[in-house]
């Protein structure tokens, strides 16, 4: 075969091509190796940070230790951020398929580092100057200057945390491999919690000085809701405590039982559209002010009731015995004048049921409640409180809609707006449809201690585009009272006072539909039709059910959902059972991924 000869120029070009391809291959291998090594190192740093993060929560009572843990976590997150932000890494983010994976890792590392170095460390650094014990009363006083010092770092930290959360939410999950997408989702949830917590701290640092009387004495009314007799926001107002604050000092300024308030022929305030559902009852009896599912109105009603008893209060707070049990985890057991020991384990049963089995005279019951309130107040203000447990208890109570706060001061209300403490009715937004599922006792009794609701929410298909989808709400109620419930004390059963046989529990329920949603089908719990009204532009379905011990009843409502909404929530009346979720959620995942419920 004859030898083929190439001209010198052609041979030179060939060698250049070979060298270029070889160098390109080496460069690609170098880049892949560089990115691989840096990615492994970044992963190692993030894993180390994750392992050490629990130490921060564990050391919340020792801010020096918590700050040291944060410094170490910050070192790891900063290293991970540096490793995933060099020019080679950023350049590779434009490569098909692998690019989105690298970009997601880099964005996640940056978001975590922002939260640690821009939110947690500055706040902890300021707090370390006075110690976490400054957050709890000592000898009945809190130093309001603590919150003034925190205001700046907390506000800046809240902005950083919210920005980091938004950056993570903006990551497109579609091109990501499943493990990475799941990790981003998990981190998204964590950063949302951080953003929520720092926002709460920022608001608290602005709100508490005035609430503690930094600008002059303040009078507060604390309502204790009784979940054994349901009302929309939890339960009837059983006992009320008057508190006075002045320059950080907190003192008990009197207690009122529900029987100490007058009853009126007409509502003490205009109830607006709520009157079409509840009549004048929320404004005629102090016990019923929590019947309206809007704490701002509840508080203004309570304020007016107090005013007519000669007490001018500038703020109204509300708590229930379940939330009280959380606070007792921070104070430890308290001894009552009766000899009882009130603990986080027995508070709900003792205050919502056992007291009625023990004392049939309402005056004795009121005296017991007053002594319990006084004992807990003394424990809370003595300084013998676990600060970390207290912060956790307040956070849990707020998230479960068991703790509310309203102020007559407009600046205070602006700070509270948008938080769970404000107690506003659930409102839908562009992504999430929200129901209100509320229960009210119709027996005139304490039988709701034995009642168990089961609220379920889900989608009937997850259509795309213009395909209609149905959102289904099911509410079941069960009377779990003992079979011989009719023999319980009359104060528990109601004694047939309102036409309900002893042992039977009558529940009057309301379902507030998301605004603008259309009912497909609705089935009441009995052969009686739904009642209802329009409140705030929302359709409200009302119903009632009489249940003997062991009986159940179910309500179902299907609504046609807006095609743009894929998440739904049902806000439920908090009950005596802390294990029941106050918010039930359902998510309609993107087409092809199925249905997600929790």
N, C-alpha and C positions, 0 to 999 in steps of 0.2 A: 504494500500500500504506500503510495507516495507521501512523503512528509509534507505537511502543510506549514508554510511559513507565513507569519504575520508581520506586517510592517512595524517598525520600532514604535511609531506613534500609537498604533493599536495595542501593542503589548503594554505600553506605558499606561494607557487608559484602563486596560484590564487589571493591571496591578493596583491602580488607584481605586477602582471599584471594589476589588477584593479587600484592600486596606480599609476603605470606608465602611464596607459591610462588617468587616471584622471589628473595627472600632465601634460601630453602632451597636453590634452585638455585645461587645464588652461594656459599653455604656449602659445598655439596657440591663445587662446582668448586674452591673454596679448599682444602678438605680433600684432594681428589684431587691438586691441584697441590702442596700442602704435603707430602703423603706421597710424591708422585712425586719432588719435588726432594730431599727428605731420603733417600729410598730410593736415588736416584742417587748422592748424596754418600756415603752409607754404603757402597754398593758400591765407590765409588772408594777409600775408605779401606781396605776389606778387601782390594781388589786390590793396593793399595800395600803393605800388610802382607805379603801373600803373596809379592810380588816381593822384599821385603827379608829375609824369613825365612831363605832359604838362607845369608845372610851369617852367621847365628848359628852354623850348623854348620861353615861354612868357617873361622870364627875361633875354633873351640873351643880351639885351642892358644894363643890370645891373648885371655884373658878380658876385658881392658879393651875390646878391639874388639867382642867378643861382647856385652858389657854395653851398649855404646853402640848396637849394632844392636837389642838388646832394647828399649831406651828408645824408639827411633824406632818400632818395631813396636807397642809399647804405646800410644804416642800415637795411632796410627791405629785400633787396636782399641777404645780408649776412646771415640774420636770416633764410630766406627760404632755403638757401644752407645748413646751419648747420642742419636744421631740416630734410633734405632729404639725409643726407650723413652719418648717424650713422651706426654702424655695423648691427643692426637689419634690418634697411631699406635696406642696401646693400645685406644682406643675403637673404631677401625676393625677391630680383630681380631675383633669380634663380627659383622661383616658376612658374610653367606653367601658362600661360595667364596673371595672375596679375603681374608677374615679369616684362615683357616688359613695362607695364603701369607705374610701379614705376620707372623703369630705365629711361624712357623718361622724367618723371617729374623731377627726380634728375638731369639729364643732362641739361634740359632746365633751371632749377634754377641756375646751375653752370655757364652756358653760359651767362645768364643775369648778374649774379654777376661779372663775369670776365669783361664784357663790362663796367659796372658801375664803379667798383673799380679799374680796370686796364687800362681803356681807358679814360672815361669821367672825372673822378675826377682828375687824374694827369694833364690832359690838362687844365681843368678849373682852377686848382690850380696855374699853371704857368701864365695863362692868367689873373687871378685875380690880379696879381702883377702890371699890367700896364693898365688894363681896356680895354674893347672891342673897345673903341673909337680909340685905337692905330692902328686898322686895316684900318682906313680910312684916306685919306690925310687931313692935316690941313695946311692952307696957302701954298698949293702946295707941301707938303712934307710928306713922310711916313718914320717913323723911322725903318730902316731895322733891327735893333737889336732885334726888337720884334719877328721877324721870326726866328732869330738865337736862341733866348731863347726857342722858341716853338719846334725847330727841334727835339731835343732828345725825349721829352714826346710824340710828335706827331708820331714819327717813332715807338716808343715802343707801343704806343696806337694802331697804325694801325696793328701791328703784333698781339696784343692781340685780337682785334676785328675780324681780319681775322680768327684766330684760333677758336674763339667762333662760328663764322658763320660756319666754316667747321665742328665743332663738332655737331652743330645742324643739318646740312645737312646730316650727317652720321646716324642720328636716323632712324631706319627702321620703316616706317609708317604702313606697312602691318599688324602687330599684334595689332595695337592700336585701341581703340574704336574711333568712328567717331569724337566726340567732342574734344578728346585729339589730334587726328591727325590734325584736323582743327586748333587747337590752336598752335601746333608745326609749321604748315605751315605758319600761320600768323607771329609767332615770327621769323621764318626763314627769311621771307621777311623784317622784321624790322631790324634784325641783318645784313642782306645784305646791307641795306641802311646805317647803322652805319659804317660798314666796308668800304663801298665806300666813305662815307664822311670823315672818319679819314684818309683814304689813300690819298684823295684829299688835306687834311690839311697838311699831311706829305710832300707831293710833293711840295705844295705851300711854305712851310717853307724852303725848300731847293732851290726852284727856284727863288723866288721873290727877295732875296737880290741881286743877280747878275742882274736880270732884272731891278731893281731899281738903278743900277749903283753903287753898293757897291764897286766894283773892278775897277771902271772907267766909264766914260760917255758911255751911250748906246743910239743908234738911233733906233726908232721903227716906223713902218708904220701901221696905222690903216685903214683897208678897211671897208667901209660901203656898205653892199650888199642891192640891191634894189629888193625886192620881187615882185614888180609890173611887172618886166621883168625877167622871170625865168631863172636861170641857175642851174646846178645840185646841187650845195651846197646851193642854196637859190635864189640868184638874181645877176644881173650884178653889177660890181663895179661902183657905181655912184660917190662917193666922197671918198677922201683919206685924212687922217690927219697925219701929221708928229709930233711925240712926242720925247722929249729928256729927259733922266733921268740921274741924277748924284748925288750919295750919298743920295738917297731917294727923291731928288727934282724932280718934274715932271713939264715940261713946254711944251706949245704948240709951235711947231717949224715950222709951215707952213701948208697950206692946198692946195690940188690939186684936180681940177675937172677932170673927165675922158677926157675931151677935151684938157687938158694940157699935156697929154702924146702923144708921137708920135705913128703913126701906121706904121707897118713894112710889107714888102713884104713876109718875111719868119718868122717863129717862132723864138723868141729870145732865146729859149732853145729847146733841143731835147725833144719831147713829147713821145717818145717811142711808145708803142702799142696803146696809146690813139689817135695817129694820124690816125689810121685806122678807128676810129669812128668820130672824130671831125675835121679831117684835120689839118691845121695849125692855125685855128682861135683862140684857147686859147692862143697862143703865139704871135699873131699879134696885138691884141687889149687888152688894160688893162681891158675893160669891160668883156672880155670873160675868164679871168683867172680862174674864178669859175666854168667854164664849165666842167672841169675834177673833178670827185668826189674823189679827194685825195688832202687834204689841203697842204700836204708837197710840192707837185708839184705846186699847186696854189701859195703858198707863195714864192717859188723860182722864179716863173715867175714874180710875183709882185716885188720882190726884184730886179730882172734884169731890169724891166721897170723903177723902181726908179733910179737905177744906171745910166741908160742911160739919165736920167734927171738931173744927177749930185748929186744924194743923195744916200749915202751909209747907208743902214739900216741893223741892225743886227738881227732884229726880225720883224715878220709880224703878225698882229692880225686882226680878222674879227668879225664884229657884224652886226646885221640887225635892222630895226626899231622896230620889235616886242621885241627883247632883250632890245633895248633902252627904250621901254615903261616900262619894268620891272625895269630898273635902275631909272626911274623917280618916281617909287614908293618909292625909298629910298631918293631921293633928294627933292621930292615935285615939284610942277610946276615951270617952268623957263620962264622968260619973254624974248621974242626975240626983236631985234631992230625994227621989223616991227610992234610991238605992240601985236602980237599974244602971247598967253600963251600956252606953250607946256606942256602937262600933260600926265600921263600914259594912260588916256582914249582916248586922241585925237591924240597921236603921230603917230600911224600907218596910220590913215586916212589922216592926214595933210601932212605927208611926202611922202606917196605913191600914193596919188590921188588928194587931194585938191590943192596941189601946182601946178599941171599941169592944173587944171581948172582955176587957178588964173593967172598964168604967162605962156604965150605961148613962150616967148623968153628963150631959154636954158640958157643964161647968167644970167637972173634973177632967174631962178630956182637954178642955181649953187650958186648964192649969198645967196639965202634963206637957202640952205643946209649948207653952210659955217657958216652962222650966228647961225643956230641951233646947229651945232657941237660945236662952240665956247661957246655958252651959257651953254650947257650941261657939257662941260669940266670945265668951271668955277664953276658950281654948284658941280661937283664931287670932285673938289680939294680944295674947300673952307673950308671944315670941317663941313658944315651944312648938314650932311648925317646921316640917321638912319642906324647904323652899322648892326643890325639884318636884316633889309630889304635889305641892300646891299648884304650881304652874301647870303640871300635867292634868290635875283634876279640873281646873278652870277651863283648860283647852278642850277637854273631853266633854264637859257639861255644855260648853258653847256649841260644839260641833253637833251635839245630839239635840239641840233646841230645848235644853233644860235650863238655860241661863239667859236672861234678857235684861236690857238696860235702856232706859229712856231718860232724856234730860230736857227740861224746859228751856235750857240755854241753847240758842240756835247754833253757836259755834261747836258745842259738844255734839249736837245732833249731826252736824256735817261730818265730824270725825267718825261717828257711829254708822253713818249711812253706808249701806252695802255690806255690812258685816252680819253674821248670824245673831249677834247680840241685839241688833235693832229689831228683829222679829217681824220683818216685813213679809207679806204673803209671797208665795213662790211665783216668780214671773218667768215666762219663757223668753229665750233669746234666739238668735239666728241658728244656733246649733242644737239647742236642747228644749224639749217641751216639758213643762212642769205642771203636775197635778197637785191639788191639795186634798188630802184624805183625812177628814176630821170626824171625831166622835164626841158626842155629848150624852151625858146620862139623862134618861127620862124616867128613872125610877124614884128619884129623891132618896138615894141610898148610897152605901159604900160597896155595892156589889161589883163595881168595875175592878176591884182588886183581883177578882176571880176571872175576869174576862180576858180572852186572848184574841187579838186580831192577827190575821195573816194576809198581808198585802203583796200581790204579785203583779209584775208589769212585764210585758213582752211584745214583740213585733210578730205580726202574721206575714212573714215574707219580708225580704229586704230588696225591694224593687229598685231599679235604676231609672234615670231620666225622668220621664213623666208618668211612670208606672205608679198607680196609687198604692199606698201601703197602709195597713191597719195597725193601730196601737191598741193593745188590749190591757185593761185594768180589771183585776179581780180582787175583791175585798171579802174575806171570810171572817166571821165572828163566832167564837165558841164560848159558852158558859162552862167554866171548869170548876164551879162551886161544888162542894160536897152534895151528895144526893139529899141529905137532910137539911139543906140550906134554909128551909123555911123556919127551922128552929133556932137559927142564929139570932143574936140580939136585934131588936127592932131598928136600932140606929144603923145597922148594916143592911138589913133587908128593905128598909123603908116602911115596913108594916102595912103595905097596901094603901098608903096615904094618897098616892096619885093614881089609884086604880090598877096598880100592877101587883099581882099576888106575891106574897112573901116568898123569896127564893128565886123568883123570876127577875131577870135583868132586862130592862128596856134600853136599847141604844137608839139614839137619833143621830144619823150620820149625814154628812154633806160631802159631796165630791165636787171640787172646783175644777172644771175642765180647763185645759190650756186655751188661752185666748185665740179665737178664730178657728178652732177645730170643730169639725162636724161629727155628730154622733151617727155611727152606722147602726149599732144595736145597743140596747140597754135592758138588762133584766133585773128588776128589784128583788129583794130577798123574800117577799111574800106576794100574794096576789093583789096587794095594794099598789097602785101606780106610784111612780116617782112624783114628788113635789119639786119645787125649784124656784129659781129667780135668776136675774142677771145682776151680777155684782162686779163693778169695775170692768164692764165689757166682757165678763166671763160667764158662761152658763154654769149654773150650780144645780146639781141634782141632790135632792134630799129624800131620805127614806127612814123607816123605823123598823126595828125587829125586837120581838119579845121572846126571850130564850130561857127555858127552864134548865136546870143543871144537866149538863151533858149534851144539850142541843146546840146546833150550829145553823148559821144562815150565810148565804153568799150573794154578793152583788157583782154583776159583770157589766162592763161598759167598753164598747169598742168605738174608737174614733178614727176618722180618716186623717192620716198624717200628711203634713206638707212634705213634698218630695225632698226638700233641702235639709230637713231635720232627721238626724240619725241617732240622737241620744234622747233619753227620756228619764224623768225622775218623778217620784211620788213622795211628797212630804207628808208624813203621818203624825198624828197626835202622839206625843211621847207617853208611854204607859209606865206602870210600876215595874215592868219587866225590862231590865237593862239589856237583855240579850236581843231584844227586837230592834231592828234597824229603824231609825227615825227617817231615813231617806232610802227608798227602794229605787234601784237604777236598772235601766236596760239600754243596751247599745246595739244598733243595727250596723253591723260591720259592712265594709265595702263588698260589692257583688263578688261572689265566688269564695268568700271566706267564712260564710255561715253566720250564725246568730250568737251574740254574746250577751249573757245575762249575769247580773250579780246583785 
